[in-house]
Amino acid sequence: MTHADETTHADGTTHAVTPGARRDHRTGESDARRASRPTARRRWVAAAAVAGASALVLTGCGLQPAASFVPGAAPGSIQRIEDLPDGAALTVTSKNFTEQLVLGKIAVLAAKAAGFDVTDETNVPGSVAVRELMTSHSADFTYEYTGTAWLTFMAHEQGIPDKTEQWQAVKDEDAGNGLTWLEPAPMNNTYAFAVRDEAVSELDDVQTLSDITKLPVDQRTFCVESEFNSRADGFKPMLEKYGLELGGSGENGVPTSNVSILDTGTVYTATDRGKCNFGEVFTTDGRIKSLGLTVLEDDRGFFPAYNVAPVIDSETLEEYPQLRDVYDQISPELTDEALQELNRQVDVEGREPADVAFDWMVDEGFITAP
Protein backbone atom coordinates (compact mmCIF):
# COMPACT_ATOMS: atom_id res chain seq x y z
CA MET A 1 0.00 0.00 0.00
CA THR A 2 2.97 2.30 -0.22
CA HIS A 3 3.84 4.72 -2.99
CA ALA A 4 7.12 6.05 -4.27
CA ASP A 5 8.82 8.57 -1.98
CA GLU A 6 6.45 7.73 0.88
CA THR A 7 6.86 6.13 4.29
CA THR A 8 4.34 3.87 5.97
CA HIS A 9 2.43 5.05 9.03
CA ALA A 10 0.65 3.15 11.74
CA ASP A 11 -2.72 3.22 9.99
CA GLY A 12 -1.32 1.62 6.85
CA THR A 13 -1.16 4.89 4.93
CA THR A 14 1.87 6.85 3.77
CA HIS A 15 3.46 10.18 4.64
CA ALA A 16 4.45 12.38 1.73
CA VAL A 17 3.36 15.45 -0.17
CA THR A 18 0.87 13.88 -2.53
CA PRO A 19 -1.71 14.95 -5.10
CA GLY A 20 -4.29 14.45 -2.35
CA ALA A 21 -2.80 17.43 -0.50
CA ARG A 22 -4.28 19.88 -2.96
CA ARG A 23 -7.25 21.91 -1.79
CA ASP A 24 -10.55 21.56 -3.60
CA HIS A 25 -12.53 24.62 -2.53
CA ARG A 26 -16.21 24.41 -3.33
CA THR A 27 -17.84 27.41 -4.94
CA GLY A 28 -21.42 26.24 -4.35
CA GLU A 29 -23.87 24.38 -6.55
CA SER A 30 -27.34 25.17 -7.75
CA ASP A 31 -30.19 23.22 -6.12
CA ALA A 32 -30.75 21.29 -9.35
CA ARG A 33 -27.08 20.33 -9.65
CA ARG A 34 -26.87 19.28 -6.01
CA ALA A 35 -29.96 17.13 -6.40
CA SER A 36 -28.26 15.30 -9.27
CA ARG A 37 -24.98 14.68 -7.42
CA PRO A 38 -25.70 11.20 -6.01
CA THR A 39 -26.43 9.63 -9.40
CA ALA A 40 -23.42 11.20 -11.08
CA ARG A 41 -21.29 10.32 -8.08
CA ARG A 42 -22.17 6.65 -8.22
CA ARG A 43 -21.36 6.43 -11.93
CA TRP A 44 -18.00 8.15 -11.47
CA VAL A 45 -16.89 6.13 -8.48
CA ALA A 46 -18.02 2.82 -9.96
CA ALA A 47 -15.94 3.51 -13.04
CA ALA A 48 -12.95 4.43 -10.90
CA ALA A 49 -13.33 1.32 -8.81
CA VAL A 50 -13.45 -0.91 -11.88
CA ALA A 51 -10.40 0.79 -13.33
CA GLY A 52 -8.53 0.46 -10.04
CA ALA A 53 -9.39 -3.21 -9.73
CA SER A 54 -8.26 -3.86 -13.29
CA ALA A 55 -4.97 -2.13 -12.62
CA LEU A 56 -4.38 -4.34 -9.61
CA VAL A 57 -4.93 -7.47 -11.65
CA LEU A 58 -2.62 -6.27 -14.40
CA THR A 59 0.18 -5.36 -12.01
CA GLY A 60 -0.11 -8.66 -10.16
CA CYS A 61 -0.28 -7.02 -6.72
CA GLY A 62 -2.38 -9.86 -5.41
CA LEU A 63 -5.08 -7.49 -4.13
CA GLN A 64 -8.69 -8.14 -5.00
CA PRO A 65 -11.59 -5.67 -5.06
CA ALA A 66 -13.87 -6.17 -2.05
CA ALA A 67 -17.36 -7.50 -2.56
CA SER A 68 -19.79 -4.69 -1.85
CA PHE A 69 -22.16 -7.10 -0.09
CA VAL A 70 -23.05 -6.08 3.44
CA PRO A 71 -25.72 -7.83 5.52
CA GLY A 72 -29.03 -6.05 5.81
CA ALA A 73 -29.46 -3.77 8.80
CA ALA A 74 -32.63 -2.89 10.69
CA PRO A 75 -32.82 -0.01 13.17
CA GLY A 76 -31.54 -0.37 16.72
CA SER A 77 -30.37 2.69 18.64
CA ILE A 78 -29.74 4.07 15.15
CA GLN A 79 -33.25 4.84 13.95
CA ARG A 80 -34.46 5.61 10.47
CA ILE A 81 -34.24 9.37 9.93
CA GLU A 82 -37.69 10.92 9.96
CA ASP A 83 -38.91 12.44 6.72
CA LEU A 84 -35.89 11.07 4.84
CA PRO A 85 -36.81 11.35 1.15
CA ASP A 86 -37.09 8.20 -0.93
CA GLY A 87 -33.84 7.44 -2.70
CA ALA A 88 -31.71 9.50 -0.31
CA ALA A 89 -28.21 8.35 -1.26
CA LEU A 90 -24.91 8.10 0.56
CA THR A 91 -21.60 6.87 -0.86
CA VAL A 92 -19.19 5.39 1.69
CA THR A 93 -15.52 4.79 0.92
CA SER A 94 -12.54 3.31 2.78
CA LYS A 95 -8.98 2.14 2.25
CA ASN A 96 -8.12 -1.49 1.59
CA PHE A 97 -6.56 -2.80 4.79
CA THR A 98 -8.33 -4.74 7.54
CA GLU A 99 -9.16 -1.97 9.98
CA GLN A 100 -10.43 0.33 7.26
CA LEU A 101 -12.57 -2.42 5.75
CA VAL A 102 -14.20 -3.06 9.13
CA LEU A 103 -14.77 0.65 9.74
CA GLY A 104 -16.11 1.09 6.23
CA LYS A 105 -18.65 -1.69 6.72
CA ILE A 106 -19.68 -0.18 10.06
CA ALA A 107 -20.35 3.09 8.26
CA VAL A 108 -22.37 1.34 5.54
CA LEU A 109 -24.50 -0.55 8.07
CA ALA A 110 -25.18 2.62 10.06
CA ALA A 111 -26.30 4.48 6.95
CA LYS A 112 -28.54 1.59 5.91
CA ALA A 113 -30.20 1.50 9.32
CA ALA A 114 -30.77 5.26 9.06
CA GLY A 115 -32.66 4.70 5.78
CA PHE A 116 -30.14 5.66 3.11
CA ASP A 117 -29.62 4.04 -0.27
CA VAL A 118 -25.95 3.26 0.29
CA THR A 119 -23.30 2.89 -2.39
CA ASP A 120 -20.51 0.80 -0.89
CA GLU A 121 -17.17 1.93 -2.33
CA THR A 122 -14.96 0.53 0.42
CA ASN A 123 -11.65 -1.24 -0.27
CA VAL A 124 -10.12 1.49 -2.42
CA PRO A 125 -6.37 0.89 -2.88
CA GLY A 126 -4.34 3.58 -1.12
CA SER A 127 -4.96 6.57 1.09
CA VAL A 128 -4.45 9.08 -1.72
CA ALA A 129 -7.22 7.55 -3.83
CA VAL A 130 -9.67 7.71 -0.93
CA ARG A 131 -8.67 11.28 -0.22
CA GLU A 132 -9.30 12.25 -3.83
CA LEU A 133 -12.74 10.66 -3.73
CA MET A 134 -13.55 12.86 -0.74
CA THR A 135 -11.97 16.10 -1.94
CA SER A 136 -13.58 15.72 -5.38
CA HIS A 137 -16.88 15.10 -3.56
CA SER A 138 -17.39 11.83 -5.40
CA ALA A 139 -17.91 10.12 -2.03
CA ASP A 140 -19.83 11.35 0.99
CA PHE A 141 -18.23 9.57 3.92
CA THR A 142 -15.05 7.92 5.17
CA TYR A 143 -13.34 7.14 8.44
CA GLU A 144 -9.98 8.93 8.43
CA TYR A 145 -7.05 9.24 10.82
CA THR A 146 -6.13 12.66 12.17
CA GLY A 147 -2.38 12.07 11.81
CA THR A 148 -2.76 10.87 8.23
CA ALA A 149 -4.71 13.97 7.24
CA TRP A 150 -2.25 16.30 8.95
CA LEU A 151 1.00 14.72 7.78
CA THR A 152 0.07 13.16 4.43
CA PHE A 153 -2.76 15.19 2.94
CA MET A 154 -2.01 18.57 4.49
CA ALA A 155 1.78 18.08 4.25
CA HIS A 156 2.74 19.31 7.72
CA GLU A 157 6.17 18.18 8.84
CA GLN A 158 5.31 17.16 12.40
CA GLY A 159 2.27 15.62 14.02
CA ILE A 160 0.58 16.88 17.17
CA PRO A 161 0.71 14.35 20.04
CA ASP A 162 -2.30 15.86 21.87
CA LYS A 163 -5.30 14.04 20.44
CA THR A 164 -7.80 16.88 20.80
CA GLU A 165 -5.45 19.49 19.38
CA GLN A 166 -4.59 17.25 16.41
CA TRP A 167 -8.27 16.64 15.64
CA GLN A 168 -9.12 20.33 15.90
CA ALA A 169 -6.26 21.25 13.59
CA VAL A 170 -7.36 18.91 10.80
CA LYS A 171 -11.00 19.82 11.33
CA ASP A 172 -10.25 23.51 10.88
CA GLU A 173 -8.04 23.01 7.83
CA ASP A 174 -10.38 20.59 6.05
CA ALA A 175 -13.35 22.92 6.43
CA GLY A 176 -11.86 24.83 3.51
CA ASN A 177 -12.00 21.64 1.43
CA GLY A 178 -15.71 21.19 1.98
CA LEU A 179 -15.20 18.35 4.46
CA THR A 180 -16.49 18.15 8.02
CA TRP A 181 -14.77 16.11 10.73
CA LEU A 182 -17.15 14.76 13.37
CA GLU A 183 -16.11 13.87 16.92
CA PRO A 184 -13.06 11.54 16.99
CA ALA A 185 -13.09 8.03 18.42
CA PRO A 186 -10.86 7.04 21.36
CA MET A 187 -8.98 4.57 19.14
CA ASN A 188 -5.56 5.87 18.21
CA ASN A 189 -3.82 3.74 15.59
CA THR A 190 -0.32 5.03 16.17
CA TYR A 191 3.11 3.59 16.84
CA ALA A 192 3.80 2.04 20.23
CA PHE A 193 6.03 -0.48 21.96
CA ALA A 194 4.70 -3.63 23.54
CA VAL A 195 6.04 -6.33 25.85
CA ARG A 196 4.80 -9.91 26.17
CA ASP A 197 2.35 -10.16 29.06
CA GLU A 198 4.33 -12.75 31.01
CA ALA A 199 7.45 -10.55 31.02
CA VAL A 200 5.82 -7.49 32.59
CA SER A 201 6.44 -8.65 36.16
CA GLU A 202 9.96 -9.80 35.26
CA LEU A 203 10.73 -6.27 34.04
CA ASP A 204 9.78 -4.46 37.27
CA ASP A 205 6.11 -4.18 36.26
CA VAL A 206 6.95 -1.99 33.26
CA GLN A 207 3.93 0.06 32.12
CA THR A 208 5.30 3.13 30.34
CA LEU A 209 8.13 3.96 27.98
CA SER A 210 9.74 5.94 30.81
CA ASP A 211 9.91 2.73 32.83
CA ILE A 212 12.35 1.29 30.29
CA THR A 213 14.93 3.86 31.38
CA LYS A 214 14.90 2.33 34.87
CA LEU A 215 15.86 -1.11 33.62
CA PRO A 216 19.44 -2.44 33.37
CA VAL A 217 21.03 -1.88 29.96
CA ASP A 218 20.98 -5.58 29.11
CA GLN A 219 17.19 -5.64 29.48
CA ARG A 220 16.64 -2.77 27.05
CA THR A 221 16.26 -4.99 24.01
CA PHE A 222 14.12 -3.93 21.06
CA CYS A 223 12.61 -5.37 17.89
CA VAL A 224 11.84 -2.75 15.23
CA GLU A 225 11.17 -2.71 11.52
CA SER A 226 13.84 -1.23 9.26
CA GLU A 227 11.76 1.74 8.13
CA PHE A 228 10.98 2.84 11.69
CA ASN A 229 14.62 2.35 12.66
CA SER A 230 15.83 4.77 10.00
CA ARG A 231 13.16 7.45 9.75
CA ALA A 232 13.70 10.94 11.10
CA ASP A 233 10.79 10.65 13.51
CA GLY A 234 11.40 7.01 14.38
CA PHE A 235 13.39 4.89 16.80
CA LYS A 236 16.45 7.04 17.57
CA PRO A 237 14.56 10.28 18.28
CA MET A 238 12.02 8.31 20.34
CA LEU A 239 14.83 7.01 22.54
CA GLU A 240 16.24 10.52 22.84
CA LYS A 241 12.84 11.81 23.94
CA TYR A 242 13.07 9.37 26.83
CA GLY A 243 16.69 10.15 27.68
CA LEU A 244 18.23 7.09 26.03
CA GLU A 245 21.02 7.00 23.45
CA LEU A 246 21.03 4.54 20.59
CA GLY A 247 24.51 3.05 20.38
CA GLY A 248 25.51 4.49 23.72
CA SER A 249 27.55 2.42 26.16
CA GLY A 250 26.74 4.29 29.38
CA GLU A 251 23.90 3.81 31.85
CA ASN A 252 21.50 5.60 29.48
CA GLY A 253 22.63 3.68 26.43
CA VAL A 254 20.90 1.22 24.14
CA PRO A 255 23.73 -0.72 22.43
CA THR A 256 23.10 -1.51 18.79
CA SER A 257 23.53 -5.17 19.68
CA ASN A 258 20.33 -4.81 21.72
CA VAL A 259 18.31 -3.90 18.61
CA SER A 260 16.96 -6.47 16.14
CA ILE A 261 15.88 -5.09 12.75
CA LEU A 262 13.07 -7.27 11.41
CA ASP A 263 10.30 -7.38 8.82
CA THR A 264 7.05 -5.78 9.96
CA GLY A 265 5.14 -9.02 10.40
CA THR A 266 8.02 -10.64 12.27
CA VAL A 267 8.27 -8.03 15.02
CA TYR A 268 5.10 -9.24 16.76
CA THR A 269 6.07 -12.92 16.87
CA ALA A 270 9.67 -12.15 17.79
CA THR A 271 8.49 -10.04 20.73
CA ASP A 272 6.08 -12.75 21.82
CA ARG A 273 8.83 -15.39 21.69
CA GLY A 274 11.24 -13.30 23.76
CA LYS A 275 13.76 -12.38 21.07
CA CYS A 276 13.47 -8.89 22.51
CA ASN A 277 11.67 -7.36 25.47
CA PHE A 278 10.08 -4.47 23.57
CA GLY A 279 8.61 -4.66 20.08
CA GLU A 280 7.36 -1.90 17.81
CA VAL A 281 3.63 -2.31 17.20
CA PHE A 282 0.60 -0.44 15.92
CA THR A 283 -1.84 0.11 18.76
CA THR A 284 -4.99 -1.40 17.20
CA ASP A 285 -3.34 -4.43 15.57
CA GLY A 286 -5.24 -7.65 16.28
CA ARG A 287 -2.01 -9.53 16.99
CA ILE A 288 -1.58 -7.57 20.23
CA LYS A 289 -4.52 -9.44 21.69
CA SER A 290 -3.98 -12.79 20.01
CA LEU A 291 -0.32 -13.00 21.08
CA GLY A 292 -0.84 -11.61 24.57
CA LEU A 293 1.15 -8.38 24.36
CA THR A 294 0.92 -5.34 26.66
CA VAL A 295 1.19 -1.91 25.04
CA LEU A 296 3.32 0.57 26.97
CA GLU A 297 2.04 4.08 27.54
CA ASP A 298 3.79 6.83 25.58
CA ASP A 299 3.84 8.95 28.73
CA ARG A 300 5.97 11.75 27.25
CA GLY A 301 3.82 12.06 24.13
CA PHE A 302 6.36 11.30 21.42
CA PHE A 303 4.14 9.62 18.84
CA PRO A 304 1.65 11.70 16.81
CA ALA A 305 -2.05 11.12 17.33
CA TYR A 306 -3.80 8.94 14.76
CA ASN A 307 -7.33 8.98 16.13
CA VAL A 308 -9.99 7.94 13.65
CA ALA A 309 -13.01 10.16 13.03
CA PRO A 310 -15.96 10.27 10.63
CA VAL A 311 -15.35 12.68 7.74
CA ILE A 312 -18.44 13.78 5.82
CA ASP A 313 -18.91 15.92 2.74
CA SER A 314 -20.04 19.25 4.19
CA GLU A 315 -22.90 19.69 1.73
CA THR A 316 -24.14 16.20 2.41
CA LEU A 317 -24.12 16.95 6.14
CA GLU A 318 -25.94 20.21 5.52
CA GLU A 319 -28.58 18.29 3.56
CA TYR A 320 -28.83 15.51 6.16
CA PRO A 321 -27.72 16.98 9.52
CA GLN A 322 -29.07 13.90 11.31
CA LEU A 323 -25.97 12.02 10.12
CA ARG A 324 -24.02 13.73 12.88
CA ASP A 325 -26.10 11.97 15.54
CA VAL A 326 -25.85 8.65 13.70
CA TYR A 327 -22.07 8.54 13.69
CA ASP A 328 -21.43 10.43 16.92
CA GLN A 329 -23.09 7.63 18.86
CA ILE A 330 -20.76 5.05 17.31
CA SER A 331 -17.45 6.86 17.79
CA PRO A 332 -17.16 6.53 21.61
CA GLU A 333 -17.30 2.74 21.30
CA LEU A 334 -14.43 2.58 18.80
CA THR A 335 -11.63 2.05 21.31
CA ASP A 336 -8.18 0.53 20.83
CA GLU A 337 -9.38 -2.63 22.55
CA ALA A 338 -12.49 -2.87 20.37
CA LEU A 339 -10.52 -2.52 17.14
CA GLN A 340 -7.86 -4.98 18.30
CA GLU A 341 -10.63 -7.55 18.69
CA LEU A 342 -12.36 -6.73 15.39
CA ASN A 343 -9.04 -6.76 13.52
CA ARG A 344 -8.13 -10.05 15.20
CA GLN A 345 -11.33 -11.70 14.00
CA VAL A 346 -10.46 -10.80 10.42
CA ASP A 347 -6.69 -11.36 10.44
CA VAL A 348 -6.45 -14.33 12.79
CA GLU A 349 -9.82 -16.08 12.43
CA GLY A 350 -10.24 -15.25 8.74
CA ARG A 351 -13.73 -13.78 9.05
CA GLU A 352 -15.18 -11.36 6.51
CA PRO A 353 -14.96 -7.68 7.55
CA ALA A 354 -18.66 -7.18 6.77
CA ASP A 355 -19.69 -10.02 9.08
CA VAL A 356 -17.39 -8.80 11.84
CA ALA A 357 -18.80 -5.28 11.53
CA PHE A 358 -22.40 -6.57 11.51
CA ASP A 359 -21.97 -8.68 14.65
CA TRP A 360 -20.31 -5.80 16.50
CA MET A 361 -23.03 -3.34 15.50
CA VAL A 362 -25.71 -5.78 16.68
CA ASP A 363 -23.86 -6.52 19.95
CA GLU A 364 -23.56 -2.80 20.64
CA GLY A 365 -27.26 -2.32 19.92
CA PHE A 366 -26.75 0.13 17.07
CA ILE A 367 -28.64 -2.07 14.59
CA THR A 368 -30.72 -5.22 14.63
CA ALA A 369 -30.91 -8.13 12.22
CA PRO A 370 -33.63 -7.55 9.61
C-alpha positions in Angstrom: 0.0 0.0 0.0 3.0 2.3 -0.2 3.8 4.7 -3.0 7.1 6.1 -4.3 8.8 8.6 -2.0 6.5 7.7 0.9 6.9 6.1 4.3 4.3 3.9 6.0 2.4 5.1 9.0 0.6 3.1 11.7 -2.7 3.2 10.0 -1.3 1.6 6.9 -1.2 4.9 4.9 1.9 6.8 3.8 3.5 10.2 4.6 4.5 12.4 1.7 3.4 15.5 -0.2 0.9 13.9 -2.5 -1.7 15.0 -5.1 -4.3 14.4 -2.3 -2.8 17.4 -0.5 -4.3 19.9 -3.0 -7.2 21.9 -1.8 -10.5 21.6 -3.6 -12.5 24.6 -2.5 -16.2 24.4 -3.3 -17.8 27.4 -4.9 -21.4 26.2 -4.3 -23.9 24.4 -6.6 -27.3 25.2 -7.7 -30.2 23.2 -6.1 -30.7 21.3 -9.3 -27.1 20.3 -9.7 -26.9 19.3 -6.0 -30.0 17.1 -6.4 -28.3 15.3 -9.3 -25.0 14.7 -7.4 -25.7 11.2 -6.0 -26.4 9.6 -9.4 -23.4 11.2 -11.1 -21.3 10.3 -8.1 -22.2 6.6 -8.2 -21.4 6.4 -11.9 -18.0 8.1 -11.5 -16.9 6.1 -8.5 -18.0 2.8 -10.0 -15.9 3.5 -13.0 -13.0 4.4 -10.9 -13.3 1.3 -8.8 -13.4 -0.9 -11.9 -10.4 0.8 -13.3 -8.5 0.5 -10.0 -9.4 -3.2 -9.7 -8.3 -3.9 -13.3 -5.0 -2.1 -12.6 -4.4 -4.3 -9.6 -4.9 -7.5 -11.6 -2.6 -6.3 -14.4 0.2 -5.4 -12.0 -0.1 -8.7 -10.2 -0.3 -7.0 -6.7 -2.4 -9.9 -5.4 -5.1 -7.5 -4.1 -8.7 -8.1 -5.0 -11.6 -5.7 -5.1 -13.9 -6.2 -2.0 -17.4 -7.5 -2.6 -19.8 -4.7 -1.9 -22.2 -7.1 -0.1 -23.0 -6.1 3.4 -25.7 -7.8 5.5 -29.0 -6.0 5.8 -29.5 -3.8 8.8 -32.6 -2.9 10.7 -32.8 0.0 13.2 -31.5 -0.4 16.7 -30.4 2.7 18.6 -29.7 4.1 15.2 -33.3 4.8 14.0 -34.5 5.6 10.5 -34.2 9.4 9.9 -37.7 10.9 10.0 -38.9 12.4 6.7 -35.9 11.1 4.8 -36.8 11.4 1.1 -37.1 8.2 -0.9 -33.8 7.4 -2.7 -31.7 9.5 -0.3 -28.2 8.4 -1.3 -24.9 8.1 0.6 -21.6 6.9 -0.9 -19.2 5.4 1.7 -15.5 4.8 0.9 -12.5 3.3 2.8 -9.0 2.1 2.3 -8.1 -1.5 1.6 -6.6 -2.8 4.8 -8.3 -4.7 7.5 -9.2 -2.0 10.0 -10.4 0.3 7.3 -12.6 -2.4 5.8 -14.2 -3.1 9.1 -14.8 0.6 9.7 -16.1 1.1 6.2 -18.6 -1.7 6.7 -19.7 -0.2 10.1 -20.3 3.1 8.3 -22.4 1.3 5.5 -24.5 -0.6 8.1 -25.2 2.6 10.1 -26.3 4.5 7.0 -28.5 1.6 5.9 -30.2 1.5 9.3 -30.8 5.3 9.1 -32.7 4.7 5.8 -30.1 5.7 3.1 -29.6 4.0 -0.3 -26.0 3.3 0.3 -23.3 2.9 -2.4 -20.5 0.8 -0.9 -17.2 1.9 -2.3 -15.0 0.5 0.4 -11.6 -1.2 -0.3 -10.1 1.5 -2.4 -6.4 0.9 -2.9 -4.3 3.6 -1.1 -5.0 6.6 1.1 -4.4 9.1 -1.7 -7.2 7.5 -3.8 -9.7 7.7 -0.9 -8.7 11.3 -0.2 -9.3 12.3 -3.8 -12.7 10.7 -3.7 -13.5 12.9 -0.7 -12.0 16.1 -1.9 -13.6 15.7 -5.4 -16.9 15.1 -3.6 -17.4 11.8 -5.4 -17.9 10.1 -2.0 -19.8 11.3 1.0 -18.2 9.6 3.9 -15.1 7.9 5.2 -13.3 7.1 8.4 -10.0 8.9 8.4 -7.1 9.2 10.8 -6.1 12.7 12.2 -2.4 12.1 11.8 -2.8 10.9 8.2 -4.7 14.0 7.2 -2.2 16.3 9.0 1.0 14.7 7.8 0.1 13.2 4.4 -2.8 15.2 2.9 -2.0 18.6 4.5 1.8 18.1 4.2 2.7 19.3 7.7 6.2 18.2 8.8 5.3 17.2 12.4 2.3 15.6 14.0 0.6 16.9 17.2 0.7 14.4 20.0 -2.3 15.9 21.9 -5.3 14.0 20.4 -7.8 16.9 20.8 -5.4 19.5 19.4 -4.6 17.3 16.4 -8.3 16.6 15.6 -9.1 20.3 15.9 -6.3 21.3 13.6 -7.4 18.9 10.8 -11.0 19.8 11.3 -10.2 23.5 10.9 -8.0 23.0 7.8 -10.4 20.6 6.1 -13.3 22.9 6.4 -11.9 24.8 3.5 -12.0 21.6 1.4 -15.7 21.2 2.0 -15.2 18.3 4.5 -16.5 18.1 8.0 -14.8 16.1 10.7 -17.2 14.8 13.4 -16.1 13.9 16.9 -13.1 11.5 17.0 -13.1 8.0 18.4 -10.9 7.0 21.4 -9.0 4.6 19.1 -5.6 5.9 18.2 -3.8 3.7 15.6 -0.3 5.0 16.2 3.1 3.6 16.8 3.8 2.0 20.2 6.0 -0.5 22.0 4.7 -3.6 23.5 6.0 -6.3 25.8 4.8 -9.9 26.2 2.4 -10.2 29.1 4.3 -12.7 31.0 7.5 -10.6 31.0 5.8 -7.5 32.6 6.4 -8.7 36.2 10.0 -9.8 35.3 10.7 -6.3 34.0 9.8 -4.5 37.3 6.1 -4.2 36.3 7.0 -2.0 33.3 3.9 0.1 32.1 5.3 3.1 30.3 8.1 4.0 28.0 9.7 5.9 30.8 9.9 2.7 32.8 12.3 1.3 30.3 14.9 3.9 31.4 14.9 2.3 34.9 15.9 -1.1 33.6 19.4 -2.4 33.4 21.0 -1.9 30.0 21.0 -5.6 29.1 17.2 -5.6 29.5 16.6 -2.8 27.1 16.3 -5.0 24.0 14.1 -3.9 21.1 12.6 -5.4 17.9 11.8 -2.7 15.2 11.2 -2.7 11.5 13.8 -1.2 9.3 11.8 1.7 8.1 11.0 2.8 11.7 14.6 2.4 12.7 15.8 4.8 10.0 13.2 7.5 9.7 13.7 10.9 11.1 10.8 10.7 13.5 11.4 7.0 14.4 13.4 4.9 16.8 16.4 7.0 17.6 14.6 10.3 18.3 12.0 8.3 20.3 14.8 7.0 22.5 16.2 10.5 22.8 12.8 11.8 23.9 13.1 9.4 26.8 16.7 10.2 27.7 18.2 7.1 26.0 21.0 7.0 23.5 21.0 4.5 20.6 24.5 3.0 20.4 25.5 4.5 23.7 27.6 2.4 26.2 26.7 4.3 29.4 23.9 3.8 31.8 21.5 5.6 29.5 22.6 3.7 26.4 20.9 1.2 24.1 23.7 -0.7 22.4 23.1 -1.5 18.8 23.5 -5.2 19.7 20.3 -4.8 21.7 18.3 -3.9 18.6 17.0 -6.5 16.1 15.9 -5.1 12.7 13.1 -7.3 11.4 10.3 -7.4 8.8 7.1 -5.8 10.0 5.1 -9.0 10.4 8.0 -10.6 12.3 8.3 -8.0 15.0 5.1 -9.2 16.8 6.1 -12.9 16.9 9.7 -12.1 17.8 8.5 -10.0 20.7 6.1 -12.8 21.8 8.8 -15.4 21.7 11.2 -13.3 23.8 13.8 -12.4 21.1 13.5 -8.9 22.5 11.7 -7.4 25.5 10.1 -4.5 23.6 8.6 -4.7 20.1 7.4 -1.9 17.8 3.6 -2.3 17.2 0.6 -0.4 15.9 -1.8 0.1 18.8 -5.0 -1.4 17.2 -3.3 -4.4 15.6 -5.2 -7.7 16.3 -2.0 -9.5 17.0 -1.6 -7.6 20.2 -4.5 -9.4 21.7 -4.0 -12.8 20.0 -0.3 -13.0 21.1 -0.8 -11.6 24.6 1.1 -8.4 24.4 0.9 -5.3 26.7 1.2 -1.9 25.0 3.3 0.6 27.0 2.0 4.1 27.5 3.8 6.8 25.6 3.8 9.0 28.7 6.0 11.8 27.3 3.8 12.1 24.1 6.4 11.3 21.4 4.1 9.6 18.8 1.7 11.7 16.8 -2.1 11.1 17.3 -3.8 8.9 14.8 -7.3 9.0 16.1 -10.0 7.9 13.7 -13.0 10.2 13.0 -16.0 10.3 10.6 -15.4 12.7 7.7 -18.4 13.8 5.8 -18.9 15.9 2.7 -20.0 19.2 4.2 -22.9 19.7 1.7 -24.1 16.2 2.4 -24.1 16.9 6.1 -25.9 20.2 5.5 -28.6 18.3 3.6 -28.8 15.5 6.2 -27.7 17.0 9.5 -29.1 13.9 11.3 -26.0 12.0 10.1 -24.0 13.7 12.9 -26.1 12.0 15.5 -25.9 8.6 13.7 -22.1 8.5 13.7 -21.4 10.4 16.9 -23.1 7.6 18.9 -20.8 5.0 17.3 -17.4 6.9 17.8 -17.2 6.5 21.6 -17.3 2.7 21.3 -14.4 2.6 18.8 -11.6 2.0 21.3 -8.2 0.5 20.8 -9.4 -2.6 22.5 -12.5 -2.9 20.4 -10.5 -2.5 17.1 -7.9 -5.0 18.3 -10.6 -7.5 18.7 -12.4 -6.7 15.4 -9.0 -6.8 13.5 -8.1 -10.1 15.2 -11.3 -11.7 14.0 -10.5 -10.8 10.4 -6.7 -11.4 10.4 -6.5 -14.3 12.8 -9.8 -16.1 12.4 -10.2 -15.3 8.7 -13.7 -13.8 9.0 -15.2 -11.4 6.5 -15.0 -7.7 7.6 -18.7 -7.2 6.8 -19.7 -10.0 9.1 -17.4 -8.8 11.8 -18.8 -5.3 11.5 -22.4 -6.6 11.5 -22.0 -8.7 14.6 -20.3 -5.8 16.5 -23.0 -3.3 15.5 -25.7 -5.8 16.7 -23.9 -6.5 19.9 -23.6 -2.8 20.6 -27.3 -2.3 19.9 -26.7 0.1 17.1 -28.6 -2.1 14.6 -30.7 -5.2 14.6 -30.9 -8.1 12.2 -33.6 -7.5 9.6 
